[in-house]
Amino acid sequence: MRLLTCTFEFNGDASLLNNAAAVERSLQEITKLAGFTICKQQSHIFTPIGVSMTMILSESHIAAHTWPEKNFAYIALTSCKAVATSFYDEATVAIKSCFASTSVTYEAL
């Protein structure tokens, strides 16, 4: 079995990176673009700032961690199911839209 592991690192607007609803929307959108199914979600809002969120998927999991004070975040997706080659570009567009990002990089293994 081959695992898909991809990580998106990006900058963004601090207020959006500190917004749990924005983080949730981004993970939902990326999951939808991958064609995966969300089973369960868990999040933690840090004091004074920062959000960590995970979603258990039928196909494995996705997680986001934000550092609004550094205008930085990453999203990691792991699955035993492949994604379409267009997924990475589409996910990059979604991240830019959700967080007003100007820089998104990804690594897929």
URPEMO-V587655 format. One line per field, one symbol per residue. ss: DSSP state (H for helix, E for strand, L for the rest). phi: phi as a letter, one per 30 degrees, with the letter a starting at -180 (. if undefined). psi: psi as a letter, one per 40 degrees, with the letter a starting at -180 (. if undefined). Layout:
ss = ???
phi = ???
psi = ???
This chain:
ss = LLLEEEEEEEELLHHHHLLHHHHHHHHHHHHHHHLLLEEEEEEEELLLLLEEEEEEELLEEEEEEEEHHHLEEEEEEEELLLLLLLHHHHHHHHHHHHHLLLLEEEEEL
phi = .cccbbbccacadedddccdddddedddddddddicbdcabbbbcdcdbkbbbbbdceckabbbbbbedchbabbbbbaccdcdddeddddddddeddbhdcbbbbbcc
psi = hhihhihhhiiihddddehddddddddddddddefihhdiiiihhihdiihhhihhidebiiiihigdeefiiihhhhiehiiideddddddddddddefiehhiihh.
